[in-house]
């Protein structure tokens, strides 16, 4: 029989196969072995054996890494045994000479994951041993005639392992773990900093010799640079997470201050090494960007320490200087793609210093408040001075906000992708988008100083005359962009009405093709300004101007931008739908045209969402144009078979269209119904994406029906299937069932009552209060509508047959649910007793025996004080009172408890007529409730006909008492009354007088 080593190697070999039929059994076998003792130590043994196929070794280390994640914790199911863990740990420090970089990286991750779990409790000497191993590896020098690359490999691998371990330990959040990490950080920092200085200085000196023509070994320089980078990565984690205030540690502060000097040297060196090897050039780029990551992470986790550390202003000034250099020669600067990321880092560093959440901590401790005040003072006096702020504003607008050649080319090549990129919030990766963020926040924080600068730049643009050259056009575009971004801060500096009528409208309507860049920006300005400072008359002109920009003869980018900003204009709080009615036909027509002319599904989806907003805001006004909208949807639906998010957008449009059409919505049922049926079918893979929106459409469709139809009735089995399916949509499915019952009570309940109550009976039991409310509201509506339709006995029998009544009664008697749930159960029992007390008594006795009814009444009365809603309290009292009409010998002995509840309810309500407002006590509303819909009106009518509203409790109880006395006879009645407490009788007498 093959050894475990050989068996696992064979399984890994098959698992690496590209053939699914070969790979699947191997994957299943490996999954079974995951819980077998010795599996992971054998995987490690396979990885360490260099004679094994590299593919198998790679899979072995990956399986080991994943297994550690799943089974290393002591609390995991089937955890790895302690002796196997010990064996694995003992081998982790002996594989630094792995020649394959990918496997070495995986091994480092394995060590890091183990360290995160076991250090310091189960692996206390990890850092001591690892640091010693790293120091020995780095100190080793190649002997004459030996391969120096192997020494460099071991050095880099050892340092990379240290970096991954430090990274893993720095992410631990438990207080004890963080304190331990902070205790060890200074020692590790001293070594890694000294290593960084040594290797960085060695590299810089070697490069200087190289520049002066001396003979150097490029591989040796590249190796030194790689070690400096790895040391720097460890330093970043140690400084950011190993100290609460890093500048109080001499080594931490010294490194922070020296780091900017090294950054200056590396950035200066980059421009002089045009002929450097790719490895060296890439290494310089990496270490420059790692400096930016270091400062950004410090700002993120230790912001106040960063600002207060001596040298922080020098860091900010350096990066601002680099932005100015970029502004002076952008084309040359961006010839190297890595420079874009460098400038984005520079912008982010300044952005964080300008506005930071640390400045707005509520009720900070005294020491923190002092640090905040000192930080603000340092920044305002040394960095954000008026001259610098003004220059920043001007440079950002004139140089960073302008469209670049690549962006203009993207506009030409793929207009829709260009618009999508502009709409996306990817500001962390683009110079222009990051500059927009920085500018906006600078203006917010320094409004008084910078708004006049913006206004001045706008005036300068117009002073130049009409923009004829591309430079003038993109500069105007940048200034317009700034005005749009800062609209909320310029509301009292610029009159948009005047600006639009005197300049913007004419530019938007220009036939000059070179003005398309400005036209696009004007469309955005309309969206930015319309709700800030735009009169009603000018708003109408804005809409008309956007319509012109959406026409077919305009550039596609302009059309799309205009359509999307039209949505912003309409979706504002002070939108006047009545004034927009004359423009509605053109709005819908142009929106559909733009959608037809677009190619990308992402673009069509956004335009559909724009159309959905128009439909929602215009409500009933859109009814006349519904055919035009619906006409395009079938083709879009068929065309988007694999585009489920796009189909979801179609469902959203239809939902809003149905809600707008109200009673006229049946005209589109023939299209809506098949879409709902397909989208809610859990057998269809697409339901994962469409179900939620389809249920919304279904609910709105039912809410706006005035009469039932065969096509809507054919959907009902899907509601039952979804009720069984469960999930987050159960509440809405119950509402849909309620809507069906209210719309066509007899048809629905004759066919599906048993199915509905069977499902509900299975749901009842150990349910949350919110779920209980939704489920039992559905049952309550079924009971009320059956009573009105004179078919209550039939539904009563179904309640018994489904087991729901038995479940409710048992839960109340045994008190095995939360009080808030039990009182909802009592409401259903009260409703049944109120409508047919004899049926109720027979049913309870049939499911629980004669002893069940008195026990239920006792629990019922006992829970009365837990009922908070006045309407439910009255329903409870009415139900108990009505039980006396059942003439049951099991009920009469409970008259004292019943009379006590009725008396209490009467005293609380003090009703004088049937319209007592307490009977209409506020009912909680859901977001999808629509009181103005036909369904809402049906619910209101049902509430008005509820006996709880229409019946006065005291007269009703008097009639019950009279009936009981007549039925029992005077002698028996008097004998029963003698069993009632004199106090309760006295209270009842007071109430009934």
N, C-alpha and C positions, 0 to 999 in steps of 0.2 A: 504494500500500500504506500502511496506517495506521502511524503512528509507534509506538514502544514505549510512549510515554505514553498514547496513545489505546487501544492494545490492552489494556494493564493496567487502564485505567479501565473499559473495557467488561467485562473479566473480573470486576473487583470489583463492578460493578453487578449482574451475573448472580449472583455469589456472595452478594449481599445479598438475593436473592430468597427468599421463603418457600416457593416451589415446589421440592421435591426434584429433579424432573427438569431444572429449569433450573439449580439450584445445584450439583448434583454435577459436571457437566462443567466448570463454571467452577472449582470447587475443584481438580479434577484438573489443569486447565491451569495454575493458579497454583502447584500443587505441582511441576509440571515446570519452571516458570520459576525456581524457588528457586535452582537451581544455575547459572543463566544470568548472565554478567557484566552488571552495570548494573541488575539487577532491583531491588535494594534502594535504590540511589540514586534510581531512578525512583519508587519508592514514596514516598520522602521528598519528592521534587519534587511528587508528587500531593497529599500532605498539606499542603505549604506553599502550594499554589495555592488561594486563598480562593474562586475562581470555581467550583471543582468542588463537586458535590453533597456536603453534609456527611456523608451515610452512606458515600459512597465514600472520603472523606478519613479517616473514623474507621477503616474497614476497612484502609486503606493504612497508617496508623500502627500498628495492631495487628499486621498482617503484618510490618511492619518490626521491631517489638519482638520478635516470636517468631523472626524470622530471625536477629537478633543473638544470641539465645540458642543457636541451632543452628549458625550458620556463622561467627561472629565470631572464634572461637578459631583460632589459626594451625594447631593440630593437628587441627582438624575436617576431616571429609571434605568436599571441595569448598568450602574456606573462601572468604570474600569477599576479593577482591584488595585489596592495600595501597592502590592509588590510589583505589579506590572507598571504602574506609574513610576515607581522608583527606578525600574530598569530603563524605561524610556528617558527619564530625566538624565540618567547617568551617561547616555549616549549623545545627548544633544550638543554638548560642548566639544565634540570631537570630529566635526564634519566641516571645518572652515576651509578645507582645501578642495571642496567640490568644484570641478571645472565648469559645470553647466550652470549658467547664471540663473536660469529659471528655477532649477531645483534648489539652488542655494537660497534664493529668495523665499521659496516655499518652506525650507527648513528654518529660516529665520522667523517666519510667521508662526510655525509650530512652537518654537521656543518662546515667542512672545505670548502666545495663547496659554501655554503652560505656566509661564511666569505670572500672568494676570490672575490665574486661579491659585497658584501655590505659594507665591511670595507674599509675605515673609514666613508664613506659618509652616508650610511643608517643604519649603526650599529656601531656608534662611541664608545660605551662603552663595546664592546665585550671583548677586552683583559683585561680591568680593572675588569669586572665582572668574566670572566673566571679565571683569575689569583687568584682572591679572593676565588672563589669556590675551585680551586685546593689547595690553601694554607689551607683552612679550612678542606678539605678532608684529606690532608696529615697529618695535625696536630692532627686529631682525634685519640684517643686511645681507644681500646676496654675496656668496663667496665667489671669488674669481672663477670664471668658466661655467658657473651654474646659471640656470634660467631665472632671470630676475622677474619674469612675468608671473611665475608661480608665487614668489614672495608677495608681489603686489596683489595677486588674487586672494591670498590668505588674509592680508592686511585689510583689504576692502570688505571681504566676507565677514571677518571678525567685527569690524566697525559697524557693518550693516546690521549684524545680529544685535549689537549693543543698542543701536538706534531703534530697532523694532521693540526691544524689551523696554527701553525708556518710554517709547511711545505708548505701549500697552499699559505700563504702570501709571503713566500720567493721566490716563482716562478713568482710573478707578475713582469712585465717588464717595465711598464710605469714609467717615472721618478718620478712623484709625489708619486706613490705607493711605490717605492723603498725608497724614502727619508723618508716617514712616517715609513716604516719598520725599517730603520736605526735609526730613533729617538727613537723608542720603544725598540730596541734590547738590549741596555745596562741594562735597568731595568729587562727585562725578563731573560737576561743572569745571572744577579746577583742571582736571585731566583733559577733558575734551576741549576746553579753551586753549590750554597750552599746546595741544596737538594741532588745533586749528591755526594758531599763530605760527607754529613751526612749519607746517605744510604750506600755508598760504604764503609765508615769507620766502620759503624755498622756491615756490612756483614763480612768484613775482621777480625774485632775483634771477632765476633761470631765464625767464622771458626777457628781462632787461639785457642779459648777456646775448640772448638770441638776436634781439633787435640790433645790438651793436656788432653783430657778425661773428660772435664766438660760437664754437661748436657745442651743441647741447643734444641730449637725447629726448626727443619729443615724447616717447612713451614714458620716460621717467617723469617728465613734467606733467603729463596727463595723469599719471598715477598719483602724484602729489596733490594735484587739483581735486581728484576724486576723493581722496582722504579728507581734504579740507571741507569738501561739500558734505560728506557723511558726518564729520564732526560738527559742522554748522547745524545740520538737521537735528542732532541730539541736543545741541546747545539751545536751540529754539524751544524745544519741549521743556528743558530743565529750567530755563529762565521764566517761561510763561506759566508753568505749573508747579515749579518747585519752590517758589517764593511768594509770599503775600505782597511784599514790597521789595522788588529785586534790587532797587538802587541803594538799599541799606547794606547789601553785601558787597564788599570791595571787588570781588571777582566779577559779580554780575554787573555792577556799575561800570567797571573798567571795560568789560567786553562791549556793553551797550555804547559807550563813548567811542571805543576803537572801531566798532562795526561800521560806522558811517565813513571813517577814513578808509577802511578796506573797500567799501562800496565805491568810493570816489576813485580809488586806484583801479578797480576792476572795470568800471564804466569807461574810464579814460583809456585803459589798455585795449578795450574792445575795438576801438576805432583804429588802432595802430597795428592790429594783427590780422590784416587782410589775408595774409598767406599762411595763417596758422592751420594746423591739421583740424579736421572736422571734430575730433574728440576734444581738442583744447578749446575750440571756438564754442562748441556746445556746452562745455563745462563752465566757461566764463558766463554764458547766458544763464545757466542754471544757478550759479552762485549769486548772480545779480538778482534774479527773481526770488531766490530763497531769502535774501535780505528783505525784500518787500513782504514776503510771507511772514517773516519774523516780526516786523513792525506792525503789520495788520493784526496778527494774532495777539501781540501784546496789547494793542488798542482794544481788542475784543474782550480779553479776559482780565487785563490789568490796566484799564484806561487811565485812571488817575495816577497810577505809578508811572505810566509812560509819560504823561504830561509833566509831572513833577521831577522826573529824572533829569539831571543835568545833561544836556546834549539833545534833548527831544526837539527843541526848536531848530537846531542845526539839521536834524533829519528832515523836518518839514520844509525848511528852506532849500535843502538840497533837491528834494523832489519837485518843489515849485520851480527851481532853476531848470530842471530837466524838462518840465512842461514848457517853459519859455523857449528852450532850445528846440524842442519839437515844433513849436509854433513858427519858428523862424525858418525851418527847413524840413517840412513835413515829408516831402517825397523821398528825400535822402534818408530820413530817419526811419521811415516805414519800409525801406528796401529790405531790412531784416525783419521778418515777421515777429520775432520775439520782442521787438521794441514796442509793439502795440500793447502786449501784456504788461510791459514795464510802465508805460504811461498810464494804463488803467490803474495799476497799483498806486502810482503817484496821486492820481485823482481820488482814489478811495482813501488814502491816508489823509489828505486834506479834508475830504468830506467828513471823515470820522472826527477830526479835530474841531471842525466847525459846529457840528451838531452831534451830541451823543446822549444816550439815555442816562448815563451816569450823572449828568448835570440836573436831571429831573427826578431824583430819588425822593420819595415822599418821607418826611420826618426822619432824615438821616441822623445817625449818632453825631455827637459834637465833633469828634475827630474827623469823621467823614465830611461833615459840613465845612470844616476848615479847609480840608483838602480840595473840596469842590470850589470854594471861593478862591483859593490860591491858584487852582488850575485855570479858572476863568481869567484871573488877573494876568497870569503868565501868557496866555494865548492872546488876550486883547492888547497887551502892551508890547509883546515881542513878535507876534506873527500877524494877527489880523488887525493891522493898523490901517487907517484910511487909505493911504497911498497904495499899499499892497492889495487891499480889497478892490479898489477901483481898477487896478491893473489886472487882477484876476478876472474880474467881470468882463473887461474888454477883451482879454486874450481868449477866454473861454468862448465868447460869442463869435469873435471875428476869426478865430482859428480852429477851435475844437468843435463848434457846432455846425460848421459848414459841411455840406455833402462832399465826400471824397470821390476820386475817380472810380474806385471799385464800386462804390454805391451807385454812382450814375450809370456805370456799365451794367450793374444788376438791374437797375430800372429798365434799361433798354432790353436786356436779354430775357428777363422773366418778371414782368410787372407784378404778377400776383404774389410771387415769392418775396419781392421787395416790400410790398404792403404788409405781408404776414410778418416779416422781420421787424418792420416798424411798429406793428401792433404788439409784438411780443415784449415781455418785460425782462430782457436779457442785458440789463445795463452793466452787469459786472464783467461783460466780455467785449464791450465796444467802447472805444474812446469817446465817440460822439454821445452815446447814450449815458455814459458815466459822467461826462461833462455836463449834460443836461441836469442830472441829479445834483451835482455839486453846485451848479449855478442856482437852481431853484432853492436849495437850502441856504446858500449864502444870502440870497435876497430875503428869505424869510427871517434870518437871524439879524440881518443888517439892512432892514428895509429903508430906513430914513436916508442912509448913505447911498444905497445902490439903485433905488428906483429912479432918481434923477439921471443916473448914468445910463440906464436903459432907455429912458425917454430921449436923452441926448443922442444916443446911437441911432434911434429911429429917425430923429430929425436930420442927422448927418446923411442917412441913406436917402432921404428925400431931397436933401441939398445937392446930392450928386446928379440929380435929374433922372430921367427914365433909364432903367437898367437895360443896357444893350449888350455888354459883354457877359460871358459866362461868369467871370469873377464877380461882377456887380450883382448878377442874379443870385448866385449862391450866397453872397454876403447879405443881400436883402432877405433871402430865405432864412438865414441864420438869425438875423435880428427879429424877424417875424416869429421864428420858433421861440426865441427867448421871451418875447412879449406874450405869446400864448402860454408858455410854461409858468410864467409869473403873473398870470392874469389876476389871481386872488390878491396879489400885493400891489397891483397897479390900478385897481378899480377907481381910485380917486385921483390918479395921475393922467389917465387917458380916457377920453370920452369915446367909447366904442361906436356910438351912434354917429358921431361926427366923422370919425376915422373911416368907418365903413362907407358912409355916403359920399365922402369926398375922395377916397382913394381905393379902398379895397374892392368895392363893387365894380368900378371901372377896370381895375386890373384883372378881376375874375372874368369879366365879360370880353376881355381883349381877344382878338383873333390871332395875335402873334404867337406862333408855335413855341417860340423860345421862352414864353412866360409860363409854361406848364409847371415848372418847379415852384414858381410863386403861387400859381393857382391851387396847387395841392396844399400849400401851406395856408392859404386863405381859407380853404375848407376846414382845416384843423383849427384855425383861429375862430371860426364861427362856432365850432363845437366847444372851444375853451371859454369864450366870452358870453355866449348867449344868455346864460343864467346869472351872470355876474353884473353886467352893466349894459343891458340892451332893452330898449323900449319895445312895447308891443307892436308898434308900426314897423320898426326896423326888423323885428323878428320875422315878420311876414316877408320882408325884402330878403332877409337871410335865407329863408326857405326857398324862395324863387331863384336866388343865386345858386344855391346848392343844386337845384333841379337843372339849371343850365350846365353846371359842371358834371352832371350825371348823364348828359346826352351822348349819343353814339359818336358824334364828331370830336369828342374830347379824348385826351390821352387816357389809357386804361387805368393808370395809377391815380390820376385825378378823379376819374369816375368812382373808383372803389373808395378812395378817401372821402369823397363827398357823400357817398351812400352811408358810410360808417359814422360820419359826423352828423349826418341827418338824424341818425338814431340818437346820438347824444343830445341833439337839439330838442327832439320830441320827448325823450325820456328825462325831462326835468320837472321839478316840483311845480313850477308855475306855468306849465304848458296849457295853452287855451285851445281845447279841442274844437270848440265851436268856431273859432276864427280860422282854424285849419281846414274845415270842411270843404271849402271851395278848392283847396289845393290837393285834396285827397286823391282824386282820380289820377292826376299827374304823378303824385308820389308813388302810388302803387304801380302804375304803368312803368315808370322809370326804374323802380326797384326790380321789377321783374325782368326788364330789358338787361340791366347790368348783370343779374344773376344768369340769364341765358348766355350772355357773352363771356362769362368767366369759365375757366376750364378746371381749376383745382377744386376738389371737394371741400377743402378747408375754407376757401373763399366763399363758395356757395353756402356753406354752413353759417358763416358769419353774416352773409346777406339775408339768409333765412331768419336769423335771429333779429336782424334789423326790421324785417317785415313783421315778425312776431310782436315787436315793441309797438309798431304802428297800429297793428290790429288791437292790441291791448289798450292803448291809450285812446283810440278813437271809438272803442266800444261799439254801440249800435250803429254809428255812422258808417261803419265799414260793411254793413249788410249788403248794400247794393253792389258792392264790388267783390263779394265773396266768390262768385263764379270765376272771375279772372284769376283769383289766387288759387282756388281749388283746381283750376284747369291745368296749371303747370305741375302740380304735385304728383299725379300718377306717374308721369314720365320720369320725374326726379326719383321717385321711389323705386321704380323698376331699374333705373340706370345705376342706382347706388346699392346694388345687391350685397356687396361685401363691405360697404361703408356704414357700419352700424351707428356711429356717432352722428353721421349726417342724417340717417333715418330718424334718429332720436330728435334732431332739430325739426324735422317735418312733423313729428308728433307734437312737439311744443307749439308750432304754428297752428296746427289744427285745434289744439286745446284752447288756445286764445281765440281762435276764430269761432269755435262753437260757443264759448262764453259770450262773445260779442253778439252772435246771432240770436241768442236766447231762444224764444219760441219758434224762430225760423230755422233753427239748426237741423231739424229732420231732413231738410233739403240736401244735406251732404252726408246723411247716414249711409247711403249706399257705398260711399268711398271710405268712410271712417270705420265702419263695422269690420270689414275684412282686415284692415290694418291692426285693429285691436286684437282680433282673433289670432292673427299671426304673432303679434308681439308678446302676448301673454301665454303663449303655448310653451310650457317648460320643456317640451321635447325638441324645440327649435334652439340650436346653439345661440342664435341672436337674442334670445330673451334676456340673457345676462345684461345686455346693453340697453334693451328697449323696454323692459318690464316696468320700471318705475314711471317713465313718461307715458307709457300706454295706459297704465292704471289711472294716472291723472286725467288723460283724455277720456277714458271710460267713465270716470266719476262725473266729469263736467258734462259729458253727453247725457248721462242719466239725469243729472240735476236740471237740465234744460229741456227735457222731454215734456210734452203736454199730454201724450197718450202713448200707450205701448204699441209695439210692432213685432212682427214675427222675427225680423232680422235682429232686433235687440234681444228678444227672448231667447234666440238661439245662442247668445253669448253666455247665458246664465250658468250652464254647466262649467264653464271656465272659471267662474267666480268660486264655485264650490271646490274645484281642483286647487285653486290658489289658496283657499282657506285651509285646505289640508296641507298644502306645500309650506305654509307658514312664512316666516321672514318678516322684514321690516314693513312690508306693505299690508299686513293683515288688517290693520286699523282701517285703511282705505277700502279694502275689499269688503269689510263689514258695512261700511257706509254705502258701497255700491249695492249690496244686498238690501239694505234698508231702503234705498231709492227704488229698487225693483218692487219691494213689498208695498211701498206707498203709492207707486204708480199703478200697479195692477195686482191688488191684494189676492183676489180669489184665484186668478190664473197661476200666480207664482206659488202660493201656498198649497193649492191643490196638488200641484206637480212636485214641488220641492221641499215642502215643510219638513218631512221626515229626514231628508238628506241634510238640510240646514241644521236641524236640531241634533242629529247624530254627530255631526262634526263639532258643534258647540259643546255637546256633552263631553266629548273627548278633550276639549280645550279646558273645560272647567276643572279646577283643582290645582292648588299651588301656583296660582297666577298672580302677576303683579297688579297693583291697584289700577293703573292706567289701562291695562289689558282687560281687566274685569269690567271697567266702565264701558269700554267699546263693545265687548261681547254682550253684556247684559242690556245695553241700550238697544242693540239689535233685537234681542228677545222681547224687550218691552214694547218696541214698535210693532213687532209681529202680534203680540197679545192685543194691543190697542186696536190695530186695524182689523183683526179678526172679530173683535167685539163689535166694532162698527158695522162690519159686513155680516153680522149675525151668524158667524160660523165658529164661535169660541169653543163650543164643546168638542169640535173636531180637533182643534189645535191642542186642547187640553189632553185629549187621548194621546196625541203624538208626543206631548211633553212627558207623559208617563212612559210610553213605549220606548222613547229614546234613552231613558234613564236620567235625563236632565233633572227632572223634578226630584228623583231620589237623591241625586248628588247634592242638590241645593239644600234639601231638608237635612240630610246627614251632616253636611258641613256646618249648618247653623246649630243643630242640636249638639254636636260634638265640639263645636268651637275650635275648629282645626285650621282656620285661616286668620289672616289679619282682620282686625275689627272693621277697617275701612272696606274690605272686600265683603265681609259678612253682611254689612248693612245694605250693600247692593243686592246681595242674594235675597235679603228680606223684602226689598222693594219688589222683586219679581214675584215672590210668594204672596205679598200683599195684593199685587195686581190680579193674580189668579183668584185669590179669595174674594176680591171685590166684584169680579165679573161673574163668578159662578161658585158660591160657597159650598153648595152640595157636591159638585164635582170635585172641588178641592179636597173636601173632607174624605170623600170616597177614595180619591187618588192617594192621599197620604196614608190612609189606613191600608190600602192595597199594597203599597211599596214598603211600609215599615211596621205594619200591625197597629193594633189599637193603642198601644203604649206610645207610639211615635207622635200622635197628634197632641196630647197634653204636653209632652216633652218639647215639641216644637213651639207650642204657644208660650211655654215658660221662657224658652230661649229668646223667642220673638220679643216678648215684653221686656225681658232683661236687657236686650240690646237697644231698646228704644232710646236710651240716653246717649248712645254712641252715634246716633244719627244727627248730623249737623244741618242738613238742608231742610228748610221749613216745608218744602213741597213733599219731600220724602217722609218727613215726620207725619204729615197729614195723611199721606198714602198708607203708611203703616197703621195709623189709628183707624182709618176707614176699613182697611182689610180686616183688622181684628174685630171691629164692630160688626162687619158683615158676616163673620163666622157665626155669630149668634143666630143668624137667620137660617143656618143649616139645620136647625132643630136637632143637633147631635147631642146625645147625652155625654159625649166626650168633651164638648165645648162648654156646656153650662157651668161645670164646676170652676171654670177659669174666668167667670164673669167679673170677679173682683179685680184681677190683674188687667183685664180688658178695659173695664170702666176706669181704672186708674190712668191707663195710657190715654184714653179718649179725653178724660178730664184735663190731663196735663197739656195735651195738644190744643184743646179748646182755650185754655187759659193763655197759651203762648200766642195763638193766632188772633184771638179776639176779633173774629171776622164779623162783619156787619152785612156783607152782601157777597155775591158770587164773584165779583170783580175785584176782590181784595188784592192789592198789589203784592202781598206776601205770597200769593199763590203763583205769581209770576216772578218769583225770586230769580236773580240773575243766573243764567245757565252758562257754563264755560263754553266758549266758542273755539273751534279749531280754525286753522288758517284756510282750510279748504271749504269751510261753511260758506254758503252763498244764500243769504236770506232773501235776496231779490229774485232769485231764480224760481221757476215753477216748483221745483222740489222744496225750496225754502218755504214757499207759500203752502204747499201740502203739509209740511211739518208744522207750520204755524196753525193751520186749521185743525190738525190732529191735537195740538196742545190745547186749543180752545174747547175741543169736545171732550177733553179728559175729565172724567168725573171728579178728579182731585180739584180741578178749577171750578167746575160747575156745581159741586155739591157743598152745601153748608154742613159742617160737621155736627153741630149741636142738634139742629132739627133732625138730621139723619139718625143720630143716636137715639133721639126720642122715639122716632118711628120704629127703630129696631127694638127698643125696650117695650113699646106698646105691642108689637108683634109677638115678642117672646111671652109677655104676660097673657096675651090672648091664646097663644098656642098651648102654654103650660097649664093655664087655669089659675085662678086667683090664689087658691091655697098653695099650690106648688110654687108659684111665683113668690109669694110672701115668704115661704120657707127658704127659697134660694136667696132672697134679699137679706134674710137674717144672717147669712153666712158672710155678707160683705161688711168690711170694716165701717163702723159709724163715721169715721173721719172721711173715708172715700165717698160714702153716700152724701155726707154733708157738703163736700166740695162739688160733687156732681149736681146737687140741688142748687147750689149757688150759680153754677155755670148755666144750668138749664132754665133758670128763671127768666 
